[in-house]
């Protein structure tokens, strides 16, 4: 009986390894992209399924390990996303003597980021120069915002504001292409760095497409003022 259980266990482990290898090959050949926590969750699920084919106590032990691995993968799958909000106005607006919110947030430069920033009546300073930001979505109300864009990589910026003042600083050595659709607001671009394109539809560095470090900025707004330099 012991030999039979051992043989069955070896068969189950071998079969699971073959299935995982085949799945990895299919994903690689097809070009599919899945989050890395899936490579923790999938083996955990495989161990859980395989545990039903083994007699006790081996099956119970394998089930426990599979459950733990799956749980860890599930927790990791929820990582990497942060949402910061102020308390509801009703919880703090009555205290007129309270100092305004002053947040200082640091973000790791080790991983690519997609940032979405929404602000109301506020004063904002965003220094992204040392970060790897692939996409930045900026939504502002009656705010003043100063944004230093990344110094390396390719970044897409989508900015929209009401009665807002937004200043984008493009680091030296970074190319830029800017399009702007303002209602009655103004867009002030440093044309010595980013001259008008021949068709007049945008501003762009002459060598924009050839630069490895570049930003593409799309601005929409109402009565605000946007400066880019």
N, C-alpha and C positions, 0 to 999 in steps of 0.2 A: 504493500500500500504506500509506503514511504517513497519507493522508487517511482511509482506511478504519479504521485503528487509532484515530485521533483521534475519529472519529464514534462508534465502538463505546465508547470510554472515556466520552464525553459521555453516551451512552445509559445506560451502567451507573451512572454517578454520579447521573443524573436518576432512574433507577428506584429506587436505594437511598434517595434522599431522599423519594420518594413513599411507599415502604414504611415508613420510619421515621415520617413524618408521619401515615400511616394508623394505625400502632400507637399513637402518642401520642394520637390522637383517640379510638380505641377505649378506651384505658385511662382517659382523662378522662371520657368519657361513661358508662362502666360503673361508675365510682367505685372501681375497683381501686386498691390502694395497693402500690407496689413501692419497694424501697430505691433511693436515688439512685445507688448504684454501678451499677445496671442500665443507667442512661443513659450510662454509659461503656462497659460491656461490649457492649451491643447495637450501637452504631455500630462498635465494633471487629470484631465478628463479621460485620457487614454488609460492611465493607471486605475482610475475609478472603474472604468468598464472592464478592464482586465481582471480586477479583483473578484468579479463575480464568477470567473472561470476557475478560480483556485479554491481548494478546500481550506478550512480553518486549520491552524491560525494564520497561515500565509496570506490568505485572502483578506482577512481582517487588517493585517498590517499594511498590505498594499492599498487597501481602501483608505486607511488613515493617512498614509503618505499622499495619495492622490487628492484627497479632500483638502489637505493643507496646501499643496502646490496650487490647486485651482483657486483657493481662497486668496493666496498671495497674488496670483496673476490678476484676479478680479480687482483687488485693491489697487494694484499698479495701473490697471487700465483706466482708473478714474483719476490718476495723477496727471500733472502737467497742465491743469486748467485752474485758474484762480479768478474769482469774481469779487471785487471790492466795492462796497456800497456804503454810503453814509446812513445813519439811522433815519427813520421816518421823521419828517419835520415836526410832527406832533410830539415827538419824544424829547425835543431839545429847543424848539423855537421860543418857548416861554421864558427861557433864561437869557435875558438880554445882556447880562454881564459876562456871559461865557465867551471865551476866546473862540475865534473861528477854527474850523478844522484845518490842521496843517499836517499833511501826510508826506512822509518821505519813504519811497518804496524803491528797493534795489532788486534787480533781476539778474539772473545768471547770464553770462555771456557765452556759456559753453554749448547752448542748444539753440536751434532756429526757433524764432518766435513769430506768432501772429498776435498782434495787439489790437484791441478795440477799446477806445477811450471815449467815454461820454461824460460831458460836464455841463453844469448849469452856470450860475453866476459864480465864477471862481477865477483865480489866478494860477496858471499852470506852467511848470517848467519841466520839459521832458528832454533829457539828455540820452539819446539813443546811439551816440557816436561809437561806443564800444560794444554794441550788441549786434547780433545777427538777426535782424528783423526782416522777414520776407514780405509781410503785409501789415500795414498800419491803417486802421480806420479811426478817424477822428471826428467826433460829433460834439459841437460846442453850442452853448446858448449865448447869453450875455457874458462872455468870458474873454480873458486875455491869455493867450497861450504862446509859449516860445518853445519850438521843437528843433532840436539838433538831430539831424538825420544820421543814419549809420554811415561809417567811414569806409565800409567794405561790403561787398556782396551786391545783390540786386534787391531793391526794395520797391514795392508798389504802395503808394499813399493815396488814400481816398479821404478827402476832408470836406466836411459840410458844416456850415455855421449860420446862425441868425445874425444878431447884432454883435458880432464877435470881431476881435482883433487877433490874427494869427500870424506869427512870424516863423518861417521855416529857414533854418540855416543849413546849407549844403556844404559839408566839409570840403576842404581843398583836395583836388584830385578826383573828386566824384562828379560824374556827368549827370545831367538832369534833363528831363523833358517835362514841360508843364502845360496843362490845359486848364482853362478857367471858364466857368459859366456863372456869372454873378448877375443878380437882378439889378440893383442900383448900387451895389458895393463896388470896391476897387481892388485891382490886383496889380501890385507893384513888383516887377521882376528886375533883377540885376542883369540888364541886357549886355553888359560887357562880358559876362560869363555865359549867359543863356540868351542869345539873340533870337529874334523872331524867325520862325521858319518861313520859307519862300511863299507858302500858301497863306500865311498870316493866321493859321489856326492854332498855333502853339508857340512856345519858346523852347529852345533845345540847344544843348551843347553840340558843336559841329561834329564831334566824333562820338555821339551818344551810343550808337549801336555797337561800336567797336570796344567800348570801355567795359572791363570786367566789373568795375564798381560804378553803379549808376542807380538813380532813383527816378521813378515815374510818378508824377504828382498830378492828381485830378482834383480840382477845387470846384465846389458848388456852394453858393451862399445867397444871402438876402441883401442886407444893408451893411455888411461887415467890411473889414479891410484885411487883405492878405498881402504879406510881403515875403519875397523869396530871394535869398542871396547867399 
